[in-house]
Amino acid sequence: MRHVVFVKDRYFKQPSAFDLAPIRYVEYELTSDAILPFQQKIASLIQDVLISYPDEQGTPEEVNTPLRLSFQSNVDDLRIYTPPFAHRRVANGTLEFGSLGFFPHSWASIGRKRFLNFSLKFSAKFRNSIDEFSYVGVGLRSQHYWANFAHILYLTRDGRIILTQPDEYPPHFYKDLLLRDRTPINIDDFHLFQVSFDNNHLAVHIDDFSNRFDVINMLKVFGPGLIRFQSYKSWMAIKELEVKEI
């Protein structure tokens, strides 16, 4: 994906061509004290582009399926990709990742591989969660980390289980389906997530809870996308995972 930034001398007064005039420009001045502000503008634009298109960052390892990973030997595996500025380490037999205060960096994906029909199983736990709204989970057929670009199954620290369901209705273009209300859980325990997604059904399981959705009744269903592990106000620690295409 290519991104174009238009740069313009602030004191150049000649009118722009009619088809370029509406475009926003980054202005610069040919003075010594204007160099630093211009550099800061460009740096901010570059960061905005990278954050807006998270899956254009980095070069993840190639992934083949079926895939089975375990971190119990405390060895990292770069087939699980995290954003460059995310917290990431292997500790206590888990891959730990995320960002407590900056949601756009709080995810990890199975490489850059795009899955359509698949089954997934993984064990995960909260690490350094902040409050009752903290969650850990996974985005399915994810096109972006935002909720309206994936079906995101997640477990909150107060035991709720929620599935975001994308739709075509403003202002959010998704709604949260509460699958299980507040339920006492031990946030120091690992929780077993199991998902199966195909052309007919989406089946979800977390520990002893399960539910199934018929694809024909879902409001919006994406094509192939990433399997994106996501957390909010918490790091996420994954002990092991299995994924295969079906």
N, C-alpha and C positions, 0 to 999 in steps of 0.2 A: 504494500500500500504506500503510495507516494503522497507527500504533503508539501504544499507550496506556501511560502511566506513572501509577501510583497514588501519590499523595502523602498522607502522614498525619502529623498532630501526634503526636510521640512520647509526650506526656503525656495524650493523649485515650484514656481507658481503656474507653469503651463498646465492647462486643463488636461485631465486624463481622457483617453478615448472613451466613447460612450459605454462600451461593454466592460471597461475596467473601472470606471468611476465609482460604482457602488462597493467595490472591494475594499476591505479594511487593510490599511498599510501600517507597517512599523516605521515610524519616522526617526531619522537621525539628524544630527547637526554636526557640521564640520568645525567643531570647536573642541579644545582640549578637555574642558570640563563636562562635555556631553558624551565622551567615549564610554565611561563606566555605566551611566544609566542605559545606554544603548545595549551594552553587553548584558546587563541584567534583564532587559526586555527579551532579548534573543534567548537567554538561558531559560526564562520563564516559559516562553513559547515552546521550546524543545521539550521541557518537562511536561507541559500540558498535552502535547502530542503523544508522548510515551504513555502517560497515564490514561489518556482517552482510548488508546489502542493497546491494551496490555499484552496482547498475544503477538505483537510485533517485536517484543523485547527479547534479547538473548538468543542463544542457539541451543535448544535442548537436545538431549541424546535421542537417538532413534529408538522407537518402542515397537516390539513385536509381541503379538498375543498368541496363546495365553501367557499372562504375566503373573508371576508370584514373587512378592518381595517380603523380606523380613529384616528388621533393623536390630534384632536382638543381639547380634554380634558387634553392634556399635560401629558399623561401617556404612558410610553414606552411599547413596545410589542416585546419580544425576539423571536417571530416567524420570525421577520425580522433580519437576521443574518448579522453582520459586522465583518471583520477581527479584531483580538485583538488589533492591533496597530492603527486602524482607529480612526479618530475623530467621536464621536457619542454623540448626546444629543437630548432630546426632548425640543423644545423651540418654543414659538409663534404658538402653534397648529400644529407643524410639527416634523417629525423625520428628523434630520439633520445629515449627515454623509459624510465621504470622507477624502481625503488627498490632499492638494493643490500641494505638491511637489513630491509625491511618488505614482505613478499610481497603483502599485500592492496593495495598501491599500485603493483605492478609489472606493469601491463597496459595495453593500449589496444584499443579496439574500433572497428569500422566503424560509427560512429554508434550508434544504438540499434536498428538494423534487425535483424530476426530472419530468418535464412536457413534454408531446409529443403534444397532441392536446388540445389547451386551448384558452380562451379569457381573456384579461387583460385590465384593465382600471386604470389609476392612474393620480393624479395631482401633478406636481412637479415644482420647481423653482430653479434658481441659487442662491447660497449663497457664497459671497466672491470670485466671479470669478476673474481671473487674467487678461486675455486679450481676443482678438477676437477669439482665438482658443479654448477657454473654451467650454465644452459641458456637457450636461446632457442627459441621455438616458437609454436604457435597452438592455441587451443581451438576445437573445431568443434561447432556447435549448443550453444553454451555457455549454461548457466543460471546459472552462478556461477563464480568463479575457482578454487574447490576442485576437486581432481582427480576426485571422484566425480560432478561435474555437467557433464562434457563429455568428449569424446574429444580429448585433448591430444597433439598430435604435437610432439616437441621434440628438439633436437640439443644434446648436452652438450659441454662444452669439451674432453673427452677423446675426442670423436668417436662416442660412442654415440648411437643413434637409438632413441627410446622412444615408445610410444603407450600412454597410459593408457586402460584399458577399464573403464567403469563396470559395476557389477553390483549384485546385491541381497544380497550376503553380508557380514555383519559380520566384523571391526570397521571396516574401511576403506571398504567398498562400492565398491571398484575394485581393479584390479591393473595393474601396469606390465608391458607386453609389450616385451621387449627385441628390437627388430627388427634392430639391428646392434650388435655388440660394439665395444669400444674400437678406434678407427681413427685414425691420425694425420691431423689437419686443421690448417689454418692459421687461427687464430682472428681474424687481421686481414683475412681475405678475406670477401667476401660469399658467402652460401650461398643457393642457389635452392630455395625451397619451392614445391611444386605439389600441390594437393589437389583431388579431385573426390568429392563426396558426393551420392548420390541414393538412391532407394528400393531400389536393388538392390546397390550397391557403394560402398565407401569405398576410393578409390585414393590412395596417398600417395607422394610423391617428395621426396627431398632430394638435391640435386646428382645423382650418378650412381646413387643407391640408389632402389629402388622396391618397393612391395608393394601387394597388393590384398586386401580383405576382403569376403566376401559378407554383406550385411546380415542375411540369414536365420540366419546362424550366430553373429552377434554377441550377447553376453550381455544387453546393454541398449542401446536406441537411443532417443535423445530426439527430441522434435518440434522445431519451429523454435527456433533460439537464435542468440545473437550469434556473430560471428566475432571472437574475442578473442585478440589477440597477447599472449603471456605470456613473462616472463623470471624467472629466479631467480638471486640473487647476481650479477646482471649488469644493466647497462642493455642495451637492444636498439636497434639502429639500422636503420631500414627505408629503402631507397633508392627503391623503386618497388613498386607493387602493381596487380593487376588482379583484379576479381571480377565474375562474372556469374551470374545465376540460370539453371538449366537444367531 
